[in-house]
Every structure is written in structure tokens, then in C-alpha cells.
Amino acid sequence: MTDPHTADDRQGGQEPAWDFEAMYQGREVAFGADDRRADLIPWQLDAPQPLVVELEAAGEITGPVLECGCGLGDNALFLAGRGHEVTAFDAAPSAIERSRAKAVAAGSPVTFMVADATELHASGVPGGFRTVVDSAMLHCLDADQRRAYLAGLRQVCAPGARLHVLCFSGELAAHLQMPAATDERSLREALRDDWTIRRMEPRHYTTGLTHQEWRKLAPAVPGASEQDDLVAVDENDRVLLPFWQVTAELT
């Protein structure tokens, strides 16, 4: 997960503009308008996202692969370990520094780079990708940034490339005050110019949060039961958030 803006870039009361660089440096950051603070990375599993593992096992990922908003690189390292040629980027330099160190330790050939999701070509992201994996980045972008990002993917993807997006459900995005809506209509509108949607279905995304940590960080809603209704918990007490799983092909 990544975002081109930091906490100092908040405009028009739009939340959250999380300071991702500070997170990846291990510093305490604010979550949401009421300044809830923590020094953890909610989406960090220290393992690949189970939905990404599922996609790879189903043969839905072919190389070369681009991972957008790679964070600490676990998805990219997993995919490379499965034999894929992988390039992964994040806007946070500290995330990329840590990912590169993990790649060296693992002897992995992943190419990790710092890049702006809204200026892929200008950031030096190469071309020819057959698969794009966006695991919890799209919902960090506002409407204009999404348009620039999705248009930029056309420049770096091979004809017929496949895009896998995992992003907040519409209800969750509204609850967490994300920069732009992620309801079905909004996502279809964002993708329609360059991408043909082949799958769009509700799934659950595994976080690194326990239920207690989720309740501490998530913005309050009227009635505790309403907040709890947004999430499930797996066998390891990790919170599962309602997400969209979208697969689209470049047209």
C-alpha cells in the first residue's frame, strides 16, 4: 500500500493522507482526522497476501509482473520465488530500501524501485508487463490520481495485459474516509477507458492487525456493533477487511 502524498499534503479536509515514509521508518503516525496514533503498519503480514497466493496458484499471474505499491515487498518476493520476473515499486524510499535488503538476504532477483504511481513512465518504470498486481494501493488515490495511474499503466503494459486490483469495499472506504469512492460504480467508471473488467467480486483481505488493534485504530462509528460488522477475524486473530477483487484486461 502506498500513496504519493504525506501527512503534510492534506488538502480540503480529505483523509487519510497517511505518512507512509514515516510508517516504513518505524515512526508513530496519525491515522484519521481524530489523530489516532500508532507505530505499526496495518497491512504488513511479513508474508504474501493470501489473495495474491491464490491468484498465482490459479495461473492468473504471468510474467513479467509489475507490483504497484509493494510496501515491504512480500508479494513481490513470493512471486519471484514462484519463477516470475518481477518489478515492484513504492513511493516510500524506506519501504524500497527495506525490500531491497530482504531481496539480497533471500537471493531474490526482484527489481525494487521508488516511483510515483501517477507518473510511472517519468519515474523510470520499464515496459512490457503482462500482469499488474495492485494489492491495496488504488484506494489510496484520489479520482485524478487514479485516472493518471490507470492511464500510465497502459504505457508500461504489453497488449492484453492483466490487472489484478485488491481494494477497499465501498462501505469500508467511506468508513475510513479514503480520498475517493470505491463502490462498484466508481471502480467501473475508473477502469472503463483502458481496461475491460473480467471479474469483480467481494472478498476479504488479510491484515496484520488483531481485532483489538483494529478497534483502536479504526475511526469510531455510531455503535460498536456497526464497526465490528465491517470486519471478520481469521484463525490467527488477524482482521479480515471487506475488499473488492477486480481482474481486468488492457483493451
C-alpha positions as CSV (number, residue, x, y, z in Angstrom):
1,M,0.0,0.0,0.0
2,T,1.3,3.4,-0.9
3,D,0.2,7.0,-1.6
4,P,2.1,9.8,-3.3
5,H,1.2,12.2,-0.5
6,T,2.4,12.6,3.1
7,A,0.6,13.9,6.1
8,D,1.8,17.4,5.2
9,D,-0.1,17.3,1.9
10,R,-3.6,17.2,3.3
11,Q,-6.0,19.4,1.4
12,G,-9.6,20.2,1.7
13,G,-10.1,18.1,4.8
14,Q,-9.5,15.0,2.8
15,E,-8.4,12.0,4.9
16,P,-6.4,9.9,5.3
17,A,-3.2,11.3,4.0
18,W,-1.0,8.9,5.9
19,D,2.7,9.4,6.1
20,F,3.8,6.1,4.5
21,E,7.5,7.1,4.7
22,A,7.3,7.6,8.4
23,M,5.5,4.2,8.8
24,Y,8.2,2.4,7.0
25,Q,10.8,4.1,9.1
26,G,9.1,2.7,12.2
27,R,7.9,6.1,13.5
28,E,4.5,6.7,15.1
29,V,2.0,8.3,12.7
30,A,-1.6,9.6,12.9
31,F,-4.5,7.6,11.5
32,G,-7.6,9.7,10.6
33,A,-8.9,13.1,11.4
34,D,-9.1,12.4,15.2
35,D,-5.3,11.8,15.3
36,R,-5.3,8.1,16.5
37,R,-1.7,7.3,16.6
38,A,0.3,4.0,16.2
39,D,3.8,2.8,15.2
40,L,2.5,-0.2,13.2
41,I,1.8,-0.9,9.5
42,P,-1.7,-2.3,9.4
43,W,-1.3,-4.2,6.1
44,Q,2.1,-5.7,6.8
45,L,1.9,-9.5,7.2
46,D,5.6,-10.5,6.8
47,A,4.2,-12.9,4.2
48,P,2.4,-12.6,0.9
49,Q,-1.2,-11.6,0.8
50,P,-3.3,-14.8,0.7
51,L,-5.4,-13.4,-2.2
52,V,-2.1,-13.0,-4.2
53,V,-1.1,-16.5,-3.4
54,E,-4.5,-17.7,-4.6
55,L,-4.1,-15.8,-7.9
56,E,-0.7,-17.3,-8.5
57,A,-1.8,-20.8,-7.7
58,A,-4.7,-20.4,-10.2
59,G,-2.3,-19.5,-13.0
60,E,-3.6,-15.9,-13.2
61,I,-0.2,-14.3,-12.9
62,T,2.3,-14.5,-15.8
63,G,5.5,-12.5,-16.1
64,P,6.9,-10.0,-16.5
65,V,5.0,-8.8,-13.4
66,L,4.7,-5.3,-12.0
67,E,3.6,-4.8,-8.4
68,C,2.3,-1.3,-7.6
69,G,2.6,0.0,-4.1
70,C,4.7,-3.0,-3.0
71,G,5.4,-1.9,0.6
72,L,7.9,-4.2,2.2
73,G,8.0,-6.5,-0.8
74,D,6.5,-9.7,0.4
75,N,4.2,-10.2,-2.5
76,A,7.0,-9.5,-5.0
77,L,9.4,-11.8,-3.3
78,F,6.8,-14.6,-3.2
79,L,6.1,-14.2,-6.9
80,A,9.8,-14.1,-7.8
81,G,10.2,-17.3,-5.8
82,R,7.5,-18.9,-8.0
83,G,9.6,-18.1,-11.0
84,H,8.2,-14.9,-12.2
85,E,10.2,-11.9,-13.4
86,V,9.1,-9.1,-11.0
87,T,9.5,-5.3,-10.8
88,A,7.9,-3.7,-7.8
89,F,7.7,0.0,-6.8
90,D,6.6,2.1,-3.9
91,A,6.6,5.8,-3.3
92,A,8.2,5.4,0.1
93,P,12.0,5.3,-0.2
94,S,12.3,3.5,3.2
95,A,10.0,0.7,2.0
96,I,12.1,0.1,-1.0
97,E,15.4,0.2,1.0
98,R,14.0,-2.4,3.3
99,S,12.6,-4.5,0.4
100,R,16.0,-4.5,-1.4
101,A,17.7,-5.7,1.8
102,K,15.2,-8.5,2.1
103,A,15.8,-9.4,-1.6
104,V,19.5,-9.6,-1.0
105,A,19.1,-11.7,2.1
106,A,16.8,-14.1,0.2
107,G,18.9,-14.1,-3.0
108,S,15.9,-12.9,-4.9
109,P,16.1,-11.2,-8.3
110,V,13.2,-8.8,-7.8
111,T,13.8,-5.2,-9.1
112,F,12.6,-2.8,-6.4
113,M,12.3,0.9,-7.3
114,V,11.0,4.2,-5.9
115,A,8.3,5.5,-8.2
116,D,5.2,7.8,-8.3
117,A,2.1,5.8,-9.2
118,T,0.7,8.8,-11.1
119,E,3.9,9.2,-13.2
120,L,5.1,5.7,-13.9
121,H,6.9,6.3,-17.2
122,A,8.6,9.5,-15.8
123,S,9.6,7.6,-12.7
124,G,11.6,5.1,-14.8
125,V,9.2,2.2,-14.6
126,P,10.1,0.0,-17.7
127,G,7.5,-1.5,-20.1
128,G,6.2,-4.9,-21.4
129,F,4.4,-6.1,-18.3
130,R,2.0,-9.0,-18.7
131,T,0.5,-8.8,-15.2
132,V,0.0,-5.9,-12.8
133,V,-0.7,-6.6,-9.1
134,D,-2.2,-3.7,-7.1
135,S,-2.6,-5.0,-3.6
136,A,-4.3,-2.2,-1.6
137,M,-2.9,0.8,-3.4
138,L,-5.7,2.0,-5.7
139,H,-7.9,3.1,-2.8
140,C,-5.2,5.5,-1.6
141,L,-5.5,7.6,-4.7
142,D,-8.0,10.4,-5.3
143,A,-10.0,10.5,-8.5
144,D,-7.5,12.5,-10.6
145,Q,-4.6,10.3,-9.3
146,R,-6.5,7.2,-10.2
147,R,-7.0,8.4,-13.8
148,A,-3.3,9.2,-14.2
149,Y,-2.3,5.9,-12.7
150,L,-4.5,3.7,-14.8
151,A,-3.7,5.6,-18.0
152,G,0.0,5.3,-17.1
153,L,-0.3,1.6,-16.8
154,R,-1.2,1.4,-20.5
155,Q,2.3,2.9,-21.3
156,V,4.1,0.2,-19.3
157,C,2.0,-2.9,-20.1
158,A,2.0,-5.3,-23.0
159,P,-1.2,-5.6,-25.2
160,G,-3.8,-7.7,-23.4
161,A,-2.1,-7.4,-20.0
162,R,-4.0,-8.4,-16.9
163,L,-4.6,-6.1,-14.0
164,H,-5.4,-7.5,-10.5
165,V,-6.7,-4.9,-8.1
166,L,-7.5,-5.6,-4.4
167,C,-9.1,-2.5,-2.8
168,F,-11.4,-1.5,0.0
169,S,-15.1,-2.1,-0.4
170,G,-17.2,1.0,-0.9
171,E,-18.6,0.8,2.7
172,L,-15.1,0.4,4.2
173,A,-13.6,3.2,2.1
174,A,-16.3,5.6,3.2
175,H,-15.9,4.5,6.9
176,L,-12.1,5.1,6.7
177,Q,-12.6,8.4,4.8
178,M,-10.5,7.4,1.8
179,P,-9.7,10.1,-0.9
180,A,-12.2,8.7,-3.4
181,A,-15.1,6.2,-3.5
182,T,-14.6,2.5,-4.2
183,D,-18.2,1.4,-4.7
184,E,-18.8,-0.7,-7.8
185,R,-20.0,2.2,-10.0
186,S,-16.9,4.3,-9.1
187,L,-14.5,1.4,-9.9
188,R,-16.1,0.6,-13.1
189,E,-16.0,4.2,-14.1
190,A,-12.3,4.5,-13.3
191,L,-11.4,1.4,-15.3
192,R,-13.7,1.8,-18.3
193,D,-11.4,3.8,-20.7
194,D,-8.4,1.4,-20.8
195,W,-9.5,-1.8,-19.1
196,T,-12.2,-4.5,-19.6
197,I,-13.4,-5.9,-16.3
198,R,-13.4,-9.7,-16.3
199,R,-14.1,-10.2,-12.6
200,M,-15.4,-8.0,-9.8
201,E,-16.4,-9.7,-6.6
202,P,-16.3,-9.1,-2.8
203,R,-13.6,-10.8,-0.9
204,H,-11.7,-10.5,2.4
205,Y,-8.2,-9.0,2.7
206,T,-5.9,-10.2,5.4
207,T,-4.3,-7.5,7.6
208,G,-1.6,-7.6,10.2
209,L,-4.0,-6.2,12.8
210,T,-5.5,-8.1,15.7
211,H,-9.2,-7.3,16.4
212,Q,-8.1,-5.2,19.4
213,E,-5.7,-3.2,17.2
214,W,-8.4,-2.6,14.6
215,R,-10.8,-1.2,17.2
216,K,-8.1,1.1,18.5
217,L,-7.2,2.5,15.1
218,A,-10.5,2.5,13.1
219,P,-12.5,5.7,13.2
220,A,-15.5,5.5,15.5
221,V,-18.9,4.8,14.1
222,P,-22.3,5.0,15.9
223,G,-22.5,1.8,17.8
224,A,-19.6,-0.7,18.4
225,S,-21.6,-3.4,16.6
226,E,-21.5,-1.4,13.3
227,Q,-17.7,-1.2,13.5
228,D,-17.5,-4.9,14.1
229,D,-19.8,-5.7,11.3
230,L,-17.1,-4.3,8.9
231,V,-14.6,-7.0,9.7
232,A,-14.0,-10.7,10.2
233,V,-11.1,-12.4,12.0
234,D,-9.1,-15.4,10.8
235,E,-7.8,-18.3,12.8
236,N,-4.7,-16.3,13.8
237,D,-6.8,-13.4,15.1
238,R,-5.9,-11.3,12.1
239,V,-8.5,-8.9,11.0
240,L,-10.0,-9.6,7.6
241,L,-11.4,-6.5,5.8
242,P,-14.1,-6.4,3.1
243,F,-12.4,-5.8,-0.2
244,W,-13.1,-5.9,-3.9
245,Q,-11.1,-8.3,-6.0
246,V,-11.1,-7.0,-9.6
247,T,-9.4,-8.5,-12.6
248,A,-9.3,-6.5,-15.9
249,E,-7.6,-6.8,-19.2
250,L,-6.0,-4.0,-21.2
251,T,-8.1,-3.1,-24.2
